[in-house]
Amino acid sequence: MPHPLDSLFAPDSIALIGASRDQEKIPGRLLSMLRKNEFPGKIYPINPNYGDIDGLKCYSAIADVGQPIDLAIVIIPARAVLGALEQCAAAGVKNAVIISSGFAEEGGDSAAMQDAIVALAKKTGMRVSRPNAEGFYSPVQRVAATFSPTVDVKPDAPQLIATTRRIGIVAQSGGIGFAIYHRAKALGIALSYVISAGNESDLGAGEFLDYMVQDASTDVILLFIEGIRDVDKFLAAAKRAAETGKPVIVTKVGRSGAGERAAASHTASMAGWSAAYDAVFAKYGFIVSNDLDEAVTIAAVLTTNPMPKGDRVAVLTVSGGAGIWGADTVAMQGLQVPELSEPIQTEIKKLLPSYGAAGNPIDVTAQGVHSGGLQNSIDLLSVSDEVDAILVVLSLSSDTRMPFKQAELKPVISAQRKPIVFYSYTLPSQFARTELAASGAVALSGLTHVGVALRRMVERAKFRLAPPADAVALPLRDLSAHLKSATLSESDSKALLRDAGIAVPDEILVTEKSALDAAIARAGFPLVMKIQSRDIPHKSEVGGVRVNIATKGEVFLAYEALLDSARRHRPDAVIQGVLVGPMAKKGVEIIVGTMQDATFGAMIMVGLGGITTELFRDVVYRPAPVSAAEASAMLAELKAAPLLNGFRGAAKADIPALSLLIAQVSLLAARSSGGISEIEINPVLVHPEGQGVTIVDALVVRKK
C-alpha cells in the first residue's frame, strides 16, 4: 500500500537548490553524492550563477525546470530558505529537505523563520523535513540526499554484507545517525534508510518511525532521539511496530541536567522527563540502549538470527578461559547456562580431544577445531531442545584461516533454528569478517555488548503488547466539586477517590470532640487518628498521626494531643479536624502514583511503598491508562515482586485486587489530566489473596 512519504524517500526527480561545482563545499558534495550513488531519477541543479554543473543543465529558478519534482534539497543561507520554499510550493514540488542551519536552534528571528516554514507546509501541503540536518540516505532506492562522507562511494573498498535483513535508522542528530550507519556497515549490517530528522519543522520522528514500520525493506529500526514533537504519530507508530513484531532499538539522550540543556540548544527540542520516555518504550517493547556500539551489536544479532524460544544459552569455545568468561557474561545478564544432559555430552565428547569439556561451556580446544569438532558441535546444539541460543567464543584474527567451512556453516545459519552469535576475543581480521559474512553471520568484538544483546533478544521474544485499558473499570463521573480548593488534604483526596469509584476505608472526619463517640462506634477498635489540614501535607512531621488506639480514653486524649501538636508546629494552618478510621490489617506496602508528563501526558507509577519509597526507588512507570493485565505485568518488573508472591513462606498477596486498583487510578489520571496533576497513594496495603487492598494514605494534587 502506498505511503504518503514514498515520494520523499523514493523520488523520481530531485532539485538541488543552491547547487555548486565546488565539491569541497556542502552544496557541491550533495550533488556529488547523488551521482556517485547512481540516483536513477532526474537531477535538476538550481543556481542562477551557473549554466551547467558537471554536465547537468543548471536552472536559475525552480520554476524554470518545467517538469514534475518530487523532492527539493535546499542548501542556501537560512534567510533565503523561506522564499525558496514558496517558489517550490508554487512549482508543485511535493517534498523539501532543508540542509541549511540557523533556525529554531538559534532562537529569536531564526525561530520565527522556522515557524513560517511550518505555516507554509500546512498551507500548501508540501512536506518539509528538518532544517538543520544531514539529509537522508537509502541504498535500496539509491538516494544519497546527504553530504555525509559515510555514504561516499569508494570502488576499491571491500563490500561487507552479512545480513539479508536490513536496519532503518531515524536520528534527531544527523551526525549520530550516520555514525550508527557507519559502524553497522563495518560489521556487514545491511541498511534500508538513515534519516536525519533535524529541527522537525514539519515532518517529525513519529512520521519517520511510521514510514520505517510499514517499509518492507526495513526489518529492524534504530532510533536516536532527544525529544518527541509529533507525539500522537509517534505513539501510533510505536503501537504498530509492537503489533507487527518489528523490533525497535532506541537511544534517548537528554537524561541528565546537562544533557537536557544540550538537547534544547542542539535541535531546539525539549527533552522530556526520561522516566516517561522509558515508560512509553517499555509499553511498546522498544529495546533501550544507551551506548552506540551496544545498539549496533543488538541490531547485528537481530538481523542475523531468529528470536530465541527461551533463555538457555550454550557457550561454545576454543579456549577454556574465554568460555568461562563468556558464560559469566551471559549469566550476569540473567540468562541460563545449563549443564547439558549426559546423552548430548556423550555425543559432543566424540568430537573433542580427551582434555576438552562438554558440559557447558563447551571447550572444543584448538585441536578440536582442526578435527571439525567446532562445526559439528554447532550442528548438534542447533537442533538440540536443551538450549535456545548458541554463543561461539573464539579467535578470528587470522588473515588466512577460518575455523569453519562456508559450505558447512552457511546451511546451519540459514536454517534459522535458533540464534547463533559469534564473539571474537581477538580483533577480527577483514578476511574473517568477510568469510563469516558469506555464511550470514557477523563477527562481534564486545563481549558485554554481546551478553546484553542476547538478553534483549530474550526479553523482546517474550514481549506481548498489553490489552487496552478497560474503561468500565471506573465509572465516568464529574469530580470538579472536589477540586475547588487550591490544595487537598488526605480527607479531601480520599473523598475524591471514593466519588470516582475507588474503594477507600470507611473513615470519619471528626471536627468536634462530641462526635468522637459516634466515630468510635463506626470504626471500632483498634483505630487510627490523623490530623487533617490542607496546609499540612506531611502529617508525621507535626506529630499528626496516632495508631493502634485501643480504648475510648486513648481516643479522647489522642484527639486533644493531635490538635495541640498541629497548632504548635503550624500555628498558621487551618485545621479541618481529625480523621478517625479502623487500623488496617497487615500487608505488603506498595505505592501507586500518577503524574502528568509534558510530552506524553498522564503516567501511572507503582513501586515498593512506605517510608522507604524514595530510598530504594523500586518503581515502574507506564503511560496511563493501563489495563489490570498491564498493571500486573508492571508489578512483576519490581525488584520487590517476590514480596507479593509469598516471599519466605509468607502468604501470596492479592495481586488481582492491587492490579485493579492500579488500573482504576490510571484511568482517573488519564481522564482528569485537565484538573489533577498528581495522585499519590502511599502506602497501599496489599493483603493475602482474596482479602483485597487498603488505601492507608492518599494525596491528590490539583493542576495549577
C-alpha positions as CSV (number, residue, x, y, z in Angstrom):
1,M,0.0,0.0,0.0
2,P,1.5,3.4,-1.0
3,H,2.7,5.6,1.9
4,P,2.4,9.5,1.8
5,L,6.2,9.8,2.2
6,D,7.1,7.4,-0.7
7,S,7.7,10.4,-3.0
8,L,10.1,11.8,-0.4
9,F,12.2,8.7,0.2
10,A,11.9,7.1,-3.3
11,P,11.7,10.2,-5.5
12,D,11.7,10.1,-9.3
13,S,13.2,13.6,-9.5
14,I,15.3,15.8,-7.3
15,A,16.0,19.6,-7.5
16,L,19.1,20.8,-5.7
17,I,18.6,24.4,-4.7
18,G,22.0,26.0,-4.1
19,A,23.9,23.5,-6.2
20,S,27.6,24.2,-6.6
21,R,30.6,23.0,-8.7
22,D,32.8,23.1,-5.6
23,Q,32.9,19.6,-4.2
24,E,34.9,20.9,-1.2
25,K,31.7,22.6,0.0
26,I,28.5,21.1,1.2
27,P,26.3,22.0,-1.9
28,G,28.9,20.5,-4.2
29,R,29.2,17.4,-2.1
30,L,25.4,16.9,-2.2
31,L,25.4,16.7,-6.0
32,S,28.5,14.5,-6.0
33,M,26.9,12.0,-3.5
34,L,23.7,11.8,-5.5
35,R,25.6,11.0,-8.7
36,K,28.2,8.6,-7.1
37,N,25.4,6.6,-5.6
38,E,23.8,6.4,-9.0
39,F,20.5,8.0,-8.3
40,P,18.2,6.6,-11.0
41,G,15.9,9.6,-11.5
42,K,16.3,13.2,-12.8
43,I,18.5,15.7,-11.1
44,Y,17.9,19.4,-11.6
45,P,20.6,21.8,-10.2
46,I,19.3,25.2,-9.2
47,N,21.7,28.2,-9.1
48,P,21.5,31.4,-11.2
49,N,25.3,31.6,-11.1
50,Y,25.9,28.6,-13.4
51,G,24.8,27.5,-16.8
52,D,25.7,23.9,-16.1
53,I,27.3,21.7,-13.4
54,D,29.1,18.5,-14.1
55,G,27.3,18.1,-17.4
56,L,23.9,18.8,-16.0
57,K,21.9,21.8,-17.1
58,C,21.6,24.3,-14.2
59,Y,18.4,26.4,-13.8
60,S,18.2,29.9,-12.4
61,A,15.0,29.1,-10.5
62,I,12.9,26.1,-9.8
63,A,10.0,27.5,-11.8
64,D,12.3,27.2,-14.9
65,V,12.5,23.4,-14.7
66,G,9.0,22.9,-16.1
67,Q,8.9,19.2,-15.0
68,P,7.4,17.4,-12.0
69,I,9.7,17.4,-9.0
70,D,9.3,15.0,-6.1
71,L,12.0,16.4,-3.8
72,A,13.9,19.7,-3.4
73,I,17.1,19.6,-1.4
74,V,17.7,23.1,0.0
75,I,21.2,24.3,0.9
76,I,21.2,28.1,0.8
77,P,21.6,30.7,3.6
78,A,18.8,30.4,6.2
79,R,17.4,33.9,5.4
80,A,16.7,32.8,1.8
81,V,15.1,29.4,2.6
82,L,11.5,30.6,3.1
83,G,11.4,32.3,-0.3
84,A,12.9,29.3,-2.0
85,L,10.3,27.1,-0.4
86,E,7.5,29.4,-1.5
87,Q,8.8,29.0,-5.0
88,C,8.9,25.2,-4.6
89,A,5.3,25.1,-3.5
90,A,4.3,27.3,-6.4
91,A,6.1,24.9,-8.8
92,G,4.2,21.9,-7.3
93,V,7.2,20.3,-5.5
94,K,5.9,17.6,-3.2
95,N,8.7,17.5,-0.6
96,A,11.6,19.5,0.6
97,V,14.6,18.7,2.7
98,I,16.4,21.7,4.3
99,I,20.0,21.1,5.0
100,S,20.6,24.7,6.0
101,S,21.2,25.6,9.6
102,G,20.3,28.8,11.6
103,F,16.7,28.3,12.6
104,A,15.0,27.3,15.9
105,E,18.3,26.0,17.4
106,E,19.4,29.7,17.5
107,G,16.1,31.2,18.8
108,G,14.9,34.8,18.1
109,D,14.2,35.8,14.5
110,S,15.6,32.5,13.3
111,A,13.0,30.6,15.2
112,A,10.3,32.8,13.7
113,M,11.6,31.8,10.2
114,Q,11.1,28.1,11.1
115,D,7.6,28.9,12.3
116,A,6.9,30.5,8.9
117,I,8.1,27.3,7.2
118,V,5.7,25.2,9.3
119,A,2.8,27.5,8.3
120,L,3.8,27.3,4.6
121,A,3.9,23.4,4.8
122,K,0.4,23.4,6.4
123,K,-1.0,25.9,3.8
124,T,0.4,24.2,0.7
125,G,0.6,20.5,1.6
126,M,4.3,20.4,0.7
127,R,6.0,18.2,3.2
128,V,9.2,19.7,4.7
129,S,11.9,17.8,6.5
130,R,14.2,19.4,9.0
131,P,16.0,22.2,8.8
132,N,19.4,21.8,10.5
133,A,20.1,18.2,9.4
134,E,22.3,16.0,7.2
135,G,19.6,14.7,4.9
136,F,18.9,11.0,4.3
137,Y,20.3,8.0,2.5
138,S,18.8,4.8,1.1
139,P,21.0,2.3,-0.7
140,V,17.7,0.4,-1.6
141,Q,16.4,3.4,-3.5
142,R,19.9,4.7,-4.4
143,V,19.1,8.1,-2.9
144,A,22.0,9.9,-1.2
145,A,20.3,13.2,-0.2
146,T,23.2,14.0,2.2
147,F,26.7,15.4,2.3
148,S,27.8,12.8,4.9
149,P,31.2,11.2,4.0
150,T,29.9,7.9,5.3
151,V,27.9,7.4,2.0
152,D,30.8,8.2,-0.3
153,V,31.4,5.5,-2.9
154,K,34.9,4.0,-2.9
155,P,35.1,1.5,-5.7
156,D,38.2,-0.2,-4.4
157,A,36.9,-0.6,-0.8
158,P,35.7,-4.1,0.2
159,Q,32.0,-4.6,0.4
160,L,30.9,-6.5,3.5
161,I,27.3,-7.7,3.6
162,A,26.4,-10.3,6.3
163,T,22.7,-9.7,6.6
164,T,19.7,-10.1,4.3
165,R,17.6,-8.3,6.8
166,R,18.1,-4.5,6.9
167,I,18.2,-1.8,9.6
168,G,16.4,1.6,9.2
169,I,17.8,4.5,11.3
170,V,16.0,7.6,12.4
171,A,18.1,10.1,14.3
172,Q,17.5,13.6,15.6
173,S,21.2,14.2,15.3
174,G,22.4,13.8,11.7
175,G,26.0,13.1,12.8
176,I,24.9,10.3,15.1
177,G,22.5,8.8,12.6
178,F,25.2,8.5,10.0
179,A,27.7,7.3,12.7
180,I,25.4,4.4,13.5
181,Y,25.2,3.6,9.9
182,H,29.0,3.8,9.5
183,R,29.5,1.3,12.4
184,A,26.8,-1.0,11.2
185,K,28.3,-1.0,7.7
186,A,31.7,-2.0,9.1
187,L,30.0,-5.1,10.7
188,G,28.3,-6.0,7.4
189,I,24.8,-5.0,8.5
190,A,22.6,-4.0,5.5
191,L,20.7,-0.7,5.5
192,S,17.3,0.4,4.2
193,Y,17.4,4.1,5.3
194,V,19.2,6.5,7.5
195,I,17.2,9.6,8.2
196,S,18.3,12.8,9.9
197,A,15.3,14.5,11.5
198,G,16.8,17.8,12.3
199,N,14.6,20.5,13.9
200,E,11.4,18.8,12.7
201,S,9.7,21.9,11.4
202,D,7.0,19.8,9.7
203,L,7.9,16.2,9.5
204,G,9.0,14.6,12.8
205,A,10.4,11.4,14.3
206,G,6.9,10.0,14.6
207,E,6.1,10.1,10.9
208,F,9.6,8.8,10.1
209,L,9.1,5.9,12.5
210,D,5.7,5.2,10.9
211,Y,7.4,5.0,7.5
212,M,10.0,2.6,8.8
213,V,7.4,0.4,10.4
214,Q,5.5,-0.1,7.2
215,D,8.5,-0.3,4.9
216,A,9.0,-3.8,3.6
217,S,12.8,-3.3,3.2
218,T,13.3,-2.4,6.9
219,D,13.4,-5.3,9.4
220,V,14.9,-3.6,12.5
221,I,14.6,0.1,13.4
222,L,17.1,2.1,15.3
223,L,16.1,5.4,16.9
224,F,18.3,8.2,18.3
225,I,16.0,10.7,19.9
226,E,16.3,13.8,22.1
227,G,12.6,14.6,22.4
228,I,9.3,13.9,20.5
229,R,7.2,16.6,19.0
230,D,4.6,14.7,17.0
231,V,3.6,12.6,20.0
232,D,0.4,11.1,18.7
233,K,2.0,10.0,15.4
234,F,5.0,8.6,17.4
235,L,2.7,6.6,19.7
236,A,0.6,5.3,16.8
237,A,3.7,4.2,15.0
238,A,5.1,2.6,18.2
239,K,1.9,0.6,18.7
240,R,2.0,-0.5,15.0
241,A,5.6,-1.7,15.4
242,A,4.6,-3.7,18.5
243,E,1.6,-5.2,16.7
244,T,3.6,-6.3,13.7
245,G,6.6,-7.5,15.7
246,K,9.2,-5.2,14.1
247,P,11.9,-4.6,16.7
248,V,12.8,-1.0,17.6
249,I,16.1,-0.2,19.3
250,V,16.1,3.3,20.9
251,T,18.7,5.6,22.4
252,K,17.3,8.5,24.3
253,V,19.6,11.3,25.2
254,G,19.0,14.4,27.4
255,R,18.6,12.3,30.6
256,S,20.9,14.4,32.7
257,G,20.5,18.1,33.6
258,A,23.5,18.9,31.3
259,G,22.1,16.6,28.6
260,E,18.7,18.4,28.7
261,R,20.4,21.8,28.2
262,A,22.4,20.5,25.3
263,A,19.3,18.9,23.8
264,A,17.4,22.2,23.9
265,S,20.1,24.1,22.2
266,H,21.2,21.5,19.8
267,T,18.0,20.8,17.9
268,A,15.6,23.2,19.7
269,S,13.8,20.1,21.0
270,M,12.5,19.9,24.6
271,A,14.0,16.7,26.0
272,G,11.1,15.4,28.2
273,W,11.3,13.7,31.5
274,S,13.2,10.5,30.8
275,A,11.1,8.2,33.0
276,A,8.1,8.9,30.9
277,Y,10.1,8.1,27.7
278,D,11.2,4.8,29.3
279,A,7.6,4.1,30.3
280,V,6.5,4.5,26.6
281,F,9.4,2.4,25.4
282,A,8.5,-0.4,27.8
283,K,4.8,-0.3,26.9
284,Y,5.6,-0.9,23.2
285,G,8.5,-3.3,23.7
286,F,11.3,-1.0,22.5
287,I,14.8,-2.2,23.2
288,V,16.6,0.6,25.1
289,S,20.3,1.1,24.6
290,N,22.4,4.0,25.9
291,D,25.6,3.0,24.1
292,L,26.2,3.3,20.3
293,D,28.3,0.1,20.0
294,E,25.8,-1.8,22.1
295,A,22.9,-0.6,20.0
296,V,24.7,-1.7,16.8
297,T,25.5,-5.1,18.4
298,I,21.9,-5.6,19.2
299,A,21.0,-4.7,15.6
300,A,23.6,-7.2,14.3
301,V,22.2,-10.0,16.4
302,L,18.6,-9.2,15.5
303,T,19.3,-9.0,11.7
304,T,21.2,-12.3,11.6
305,N,19.1,-14.5,13.9
306,P,15.6,-15.7,14.7
307,M,14.1,-14.8,18.1
308,P,15.0,-17.3,20.8
309,K,12.4,-19.6,22.4
310,G,13.8,-19.3,25.8
311,D,16.8,-18.1,27.9
312,R,19.1,-21.1,27.9
313,V,22.5,-20.4,26.2
314,A,25.2,-22.8,25.2
315,V,28.7,-21.3,25.3
316,L,30.9,-23.0,22.7
317,T,34.6,-22.0,22.7
318,V,38.1,-23.0,21.6
319,S,39.7,-21.5,24.8
320,G,38.7,-22.7,28.3
321,G,39.3,-19.3,29.9
322,A,37.4,-17.4,27.2
323,G,34.5,-19.9,27.5
324,I,34.2,-19.3,31.2
325,W,34.3,-15.5,30.6
326,G,31.5,-15.9,28.0
327,A,29.5,-18.0,30.4
328,D,29.9,-15.5,33.2
329,T,28.9,-12.6,30.9
330,V,25.7,-14.4,29.8
331,A,24.9,-15.4,33.4
332,M,25.3,-11.8,34.7
333,Q,22.7,-10.8,32.2
334,G,20.2,-13.1,33.9
335,L,20.4,-15.8,31.2
336,Q,20.8,-19.6,32.0
337,V,23.9,-21.6,31.0
338,P,22.6,-25.0,31.8
339,E,24.7,-28.1,32.1
340,L,24.0,-30.3,29.1
341,S,22.4,-33.8,29.6
342,E,24.6,-36.9,29.5
343,P,23.3,-38.0,26.1
344,I,24.3,-34.8,24.3
345,Q,27.6,-34.6,26.3
346,T,28.4,-38.1,25.1
347,E,27.8,-37.0,21.5
348,I,29.9,-33.9,21.9
349,K,32.8,-35.8,23.6
350,K,33.1,-37.9,20.5
351,L,34.1,-34.7,18.6
352,L,36.7,-33.5,21.2
353,P,40.1,-34.5,22.4
354,S,40.2,-36.1,25.9
355,Y,41.1,-32.8,27.5
356,G,38.1,-30.9,26.1
357,A,34.9,-30.1,28.1
358,A,31.4,-30.9,27.0
359,G,29.3,-29.7,30.0
360,N,28.6,-26.0,29.1
361,P,30.6,-24.1,28.5
362,I,31.8,-26.5,25.9
363,D,35.6,-26.3,25.3
364,V,36.3,-27.7,21.8
365,T,40.0,-26.8,22.2
366,A,42.2,-25.7,19.3
367,Q,42.9,-29.3,18.4
368,G,39.1,-29.9,18.2
369,V,38.7,-27.1,15.7
370,H,41.1,-28.8,13.2
371,S,39.2,-32.1,13.5
372,G,35.8,-30.5,12.9
373,G,34.7,-30.5,16.5
374,L,33.6,-26.9,16.5
375,Q,31.4,-27.1,13.4
376,N,29.9,-30.5,14.5
377,S,29.2,-29.1,17.9
378,I,27.3,-26.2,16.4
379,D,25.4,-28.7,14.3
380,L,24.4,-30.8,17.4
381,L,23.5,-27.8,19.5
382,S,21.5,-26.1,16.7
383,V,19.0,-29.0,16.8
384,S,19.0,-29.7,20.5
385,D,16.0,-28.8,22.6
386,E,18.2,-28.2,25.6
387,V,19.4,-24.8,24.6
388,D,17.8,-21.8,23.0
389,A,20.8,-19.9,21.7
390,I,24.5,-20.6,21.0
391,L,27.3,-18.2,21.8
392,V,30.5,-19.1,19.9
393,V,33.6,-17.6,21.6
394,L,36.8,-17.9,19.5
395,S,39.6,-16.1,17.8
396,L,39.1,-14.7,14.3
397,S,42.4,-12.8,13.9
398,S,43.8,-14.9,11.1
399,D,44.2,-13.4,7.7
400,T,44.3,-16.8,6.0
401,R,42.4,-19.5,8.0
402,M,38.9,-19.9,9.3
403,P,37.7,-22.4,11.9
404,F,34.7,-23.2,9.7
405,K,34.0,-24.2,6.1
406,Q,31.4,-22.0,4.5
407,A,29.7,-24.9,2.9
408,E,29.1,-26.4,6.4
409,L,28.3,-23.3,8.4
410,K,26.0,-21.4,6.0
411,P,23.3,-24.1,5.9
412,V,23.1,-24.0,9.8
413,I,22.9,-20.2,9.9
414,S,20.4,-20.2,7.0
415,A,18.1,-22.7,8.8
416,Q,17.4,-20.0,11.5
417,R,16.5,-22.6,14.1
418,K,17.9,-20.5,17.0
419,P,20.3,-17.6,17.5
420,I,24.0,-18.4,16.8
421,V,26.2,-15.5,17.8
422,F,30.0,-15.2,17.2
423,Y,32.3,-13.3,19.5
424,S,36.0,-12.9,18.8
425,Y,38.3,-12.2,21.7
426,T,40.9,-11.1,19.3
427,L,40.2,-8.3,16.8
428,P,38.6,-10.0,13.8
429,S,40.5,-9.7,10.6
430,Q,38.8,-8.3,7.5
431,F,39.3,-11.8,6.0
432,A,37.4,-13.4,8.9
433,R,34.6,-10.8,8.7
434,T,34.2,-11.4,5.0
435,E,34.2,-15.2,5.3
436,L,31.8,-15.2,8.2
437,A,29.6,-12.7,6.4
438,A,29.4,-15.0,3.4
439,S,27.7,-17.5,5.8
440,G,25.3,-14.9,7.0
441,A,26.9,-14.1,10.4
442,V,28.6,-11.1,12.0
443,A,31.9,-11.2,13.9
444,L,31.4,-9.3,17.1
445,S,34.2,-8.0,19.4
446,G,32.5,-6.6,22.5
447,L,31.6,-9.4,24.9
448,T,29.5,-7.3,27.3
449,H,27.5,-5.9,24.4
450,V,27.0,-9.5,23.1
451,G,25.7,-10.5,26.5
452,V,23.3,-7.5,26.6
453,A,22.2,-8.3,23.0
454,L,21.3,-11.9,23.9
455,R,19.3,-10.7,27.0
456,R,17.5,-8.1,24.9
457,M,16.6,-10.7,22.3
458,V,15.2,-13.0,25.0
459,E,13.2,-10.1,26.5
460,R,11.9,-9.0,23.1
461,A,10.8,-12.5,22.3
462,K,8.7,-12.7,25.5
463,F,7.2,-9.2,24.9
464,R,3.4,-9.1,24.2
465,L,1.5,-5.9,23.7
466,A,-0.8,-5.4,26.7
467,P,-4.5,-5.2,26.2
468,P,-6.0,-1.8,26.2
469,A,-7.4,-0.3,29.4
470,D,-11.0,-1.3,30.2
471,A,-13.0,2.0,30.6
472,V,-15.7,0.2,32.6
473,A,-13.2,-0.5,35.4
474,L,-14.0,3.0,36.6
475,P,-17.3,4.9,36.1
476,L,-17.1,8.3,34.4
477,R,-18.0,10.9,36.9
478,D,-17.8,14.7,37.3
479,L,-15.2,15.3,40.1
480,S,-14.9,19.1,39.7
481,A,-16.6,19.8,43.0
482,H,-13.6,18.2,44.8
483,L,-11.1,20.5,43.0
484,K,-12.4,23.9,44.3
485,S,-9.6,24.5,46.9
486,A,-6.0,25.1,45.9
487,T,-4.8,22.1,47.9
488,L,-6.4,18.9,49.1
489,S,-5.9,17.1,52.4
490,E,-5.9,13.3,52.9
491,S,-9.6,13.5,53.7
492,D,-10.3,15.6,50.7
493,S,-8.3,13.3,48.5
494,K,-10.0,10.2,49.7
495,A,-13.4,11.8,49.2
496,L,-12.4,12.4,45.6
497,L,-11.2,8.8,45.1
498,R,-14.4,7.5,46.7
499,D,-16.6,9.5,44.4
500,A,-14.5,8.4,41.5
501,G,-15.4,4.8,42.2
502,I,-12.2,3.7,44.0
503,A,-12.7,1.8,47.3
504,V,-11.3,3.7,50.3
505,P,-11.6,2.8,54.0
506,D,-14.7,3.9,55.9
507,E,-13.3,6.8,57.9
508,I,-14.9,9.8,59.7
509,L,-13.7,13.4,59.8
510,V,-14.3,14.5,63.3
511,T,-14.5,18.3,63.8
512,E,-15.8,18.4,67.4
513,K,-14.9,16.2,70.4
514,S,-18.6,15.5,70.9
515,A,-18.6,13.5,67.6
516,L,-15.9,11.0,68.8
517,D,-18.3,8.5,70.4
518,A,-20.1,8.1,67.1
519,A,-16.8,7.8,65.2
520,I,-15.6,5.0,67.7
521,A,-18.9,3.1,67.3
522,R,-18.5,3.2,63.5
523,A,-14.8,2.5,63.2
524,G,-14.3,0.0,66.1
525,F,-11.0,-0.8,67.8
526,P,-8.2,-0.7,67.2
527,L,-8.3,2.5,65.2
528,V,-6.0,5.2,63.8
529,M,-6.4,9.0,64.1
530,K,-4.7,11.6,61.8
531,I,-4.8,15.4,61.8
532,Q,-6.3,16.9,58.7
533,S,-5.3,20.2,57.2
534,R,-4.8,21.4,53.6
535,D,-1.8,23.3,54.9
536,I,-0.1,20.2,56.4
537,P,0.9,17.8,53.6
538,H,3.2,15.7,55.8
539,K,1.3,14.8,59.0
540,S,4.0,12.8,60.6
541,E,6.3,15.9,60.7
542,V,3.9,17.7,63.1
543,G,3.2,14.7,65.2
544,G,-0.2,14.3,63.5
545,V,-0.7,10.6,63.5
546,R,-1.7,8.1,66.2
547,V,-2.1,4.4,65.6
548,N,-3.2,1.2,67.3
549,I,-5.6,3.1,69.7
550,A,-7.5,0.5,71.7
551,T,-9.6,2.3,74.3
552,K,-12.1,5.2,74.4
553,G,-9.9,7.1,76.8
554,E,-7.0,6.9,74.4
555,V,-9.2,8.3,71.7
556,F,-10.1,11.5,73.6
557,L,-6.5,12.0,74.7
558,A,-5.2,11.5,71.2
559,Y,-7.8,13.9,69.8
560,E,-6.5,16.8,72.0
561,A,-2.9,15.8,71.5
562,L,-3.2,15.8,67.7
563,L,-4.8,19.3,67.7
564,D,-2.3,20.7,70.2
565,S,0.7,19.3,68.2
566,A,-0.5,20.7,64.9
567,R,-1.2,24.1,66.3
568,R,2.2,24.2,68.0
569,H,4.1,23.2,64.8
570,R,1.9,25.0,62.3
571,P,0.0,27.8,64.1
572,D,-1.0,29.3,60.8
573,A,-2.6,26.1,59.5
574,V,-6.3,25.8,59.1
575,I,-7.3,22.6,60.8
576,Q,-10.2,20.6,59.2
577,G,-10.4,18.1,62.0
578,V,-9.2,14.6,62.9
579,L,-9.7,11.6,60.6
580,V,-10.8,8.5,62.5
581,G,-10.8,5.1,61.0
582,P,-10.1,1.4,61.6
583,M,-6.5,0.1,61.7
584,A,-5.8,-1.7,58.5
585,K,-4.7,-5.3,58.6
586,K,-1.1,-6.0,57.8
587,G,0.0,-6.3,54.2
588,V,2.8,-5.5,51.7
589,E,3.3,-1.8,51.4
590,I,3.0,-0.5,47.8
591,I,2.9,3.0,46.4
592,V,0.6,3.9,43.5
593,G,1.0,7.3,41.9
594,T,0.3,9.3,38.9
595,M,1.8,12.4,37.3
596,Q,1.4,14.5,34.2
597,D,4.3,14.5,31.7
598,A,4.7,17.5,29.5
599,T,5.3,15.2,26.4
600,F,3.2,12.1,26.9
601,G,0.5,13.2,29.4
602,A,-0.7,11.0,32.3
603,M,1.7,8.5,33.7
604,I,1.0,5.7,36.3
605,M,3.6,4.6,38.7
606,V,3.8,1.6,41.1
607,G,6.6,0.6,43.4
608,L,7.7,-0.5,46.8
609,G,5.8,1.7,49.2
610,G,6.0,3.1,52.7
611,I,8.7,5.3,54.1
612,T,11.5,3.6,52.1
613,T,10.0,4.5,48.7
614,E,12.5,7.3,48.0
615,L,15.4,5.3,49.4
616,F,15.1,2.3,47.2
617,R,13.3,3.9,44.2
618,D,12.0,0.5,43.1
619,V,9.3,1.8,40.8
620,V,7.9,1.1,37.4
621,Y,6.1,3.6,35.1
622,R,3.7,3.3,32.2
623,P,1.6,5.7,30.2
624,A,-1.9,5.9,31.6
625,P,-4.4,4.4,31.4
626,V,-3.4,0.7,31.8
627,S,-5.4,-2.5,32.0
628,A,-5.3,-4.7,35.0
629,A,-3.2,-7.2,32.9
630,E,-0.7,-4.5,32.2
631,A,-0.7,-3.4,35.8
632,S,0.1,-7.0,36.8
633,A,3.0,-7.0,34.4
634,M,4.3,-3.8,35.9
635,L,4.2,-5.4,39.4
636,A,6.2,-8.4,38.0
637,E,9.0,-6.0,37.0
638,L,9.6,-4.7,40.5
639,K,12.6,-5.9,42.4
640,A,10.2,-6.3,45.3
641,A,7.9,-8.5,43.3
642,P,8.8,-11.6,45.5
643,L,7.2,-9.8,48.4
644,L,3.9,-10.1,46.6
645,N,4.4,-13.7,45.6
646,G,4.9,-15.4,49.0
647,F,8.4,-14.5,50.0
648,R,10.0,-16.8,52.6
649,G,6.8,-18.6,53.3
650,A,4.5,-15.6,53.6
651,A,1.0,-15.7,52.1
652,K,0.8,-14.7,48.5
653,A,-0.6,-11.2,48.2
654,D,-3.8,-10.2,46.4
655,I,-2.2,-9.2,43.2
656,P,-5.5,-9.1,41.2
657,A,-7.0,-6.6,43.7
658,L,-3.9,-4.4,43.5
659,S,-3.8,-4.6,39.7
660,L,-7.4,-3.5,39.6
661,L,-6.6,-0.5,41.8
662,I,-3.7,0.5,39.6
663,A,-5.9,0.3,36.5
664,Q,-8.6,2.4,38.2
665,V,-6.1,5.1,39.3
666,S,-4.6,5.2,35.9
667,L,-8.0,5.8,34.3
668,L,-8.7,8.5,36.8
669,A,-5.4,10.2,35.9
670,A,-5.9,10.0,32.2
671,R,-9.5,11.3,32.4
672,S,-8.7,14.1,34.8
673,S,-5.5,15.4,33.2
674,G,-7.1,18.9,33.0
675,G,-7.7,19.1,36.7
676,I,-5.4,16.7,38.5
677,S,-1.6,16.9,38.2
678,E,-0.6,14.2,40.7
679,I,-2.1,11.4,42.7
680,E,-0.1,9.6,45.4
681,I,-1.5,6.6,47.3
682,N,1.2,5.5,49.8
683,P,1.0,3.1,51.2
684,V,-1.5,0.7,49.8
685,L,-1.5,-2.4,52.0
686,V,-1.8,-5.5,49.9
687,H,-3.4,-8.3,52.0
688,P,-3.2,-12.0,51.3
689,E,-5.0,-13.5,48.3
690,G,-8.8,-12.8,48.3
691,Q,-8.5,-10.2,51.1
692,G,-8.1,-7.1,48.9
693,V,-6.1,-3.9,49.5
694,T,-6.4,-1.0,51.8
695,I,-5.6,2.6,50.9
696,V,-3.9,3.9,54.0
697,D,-2.9,7.4,52.9
698,A,-3.7,9.4,49.7
699,L,-2.9,12.8,48.3
700,V,-4.4,14.4,45.2
701,V,-2.7,17.5,43.8
702,R,-4.8,19.9,41.8
703,K,-3.4,21.2,38.5
704,K,-2.4,24.8,38.8
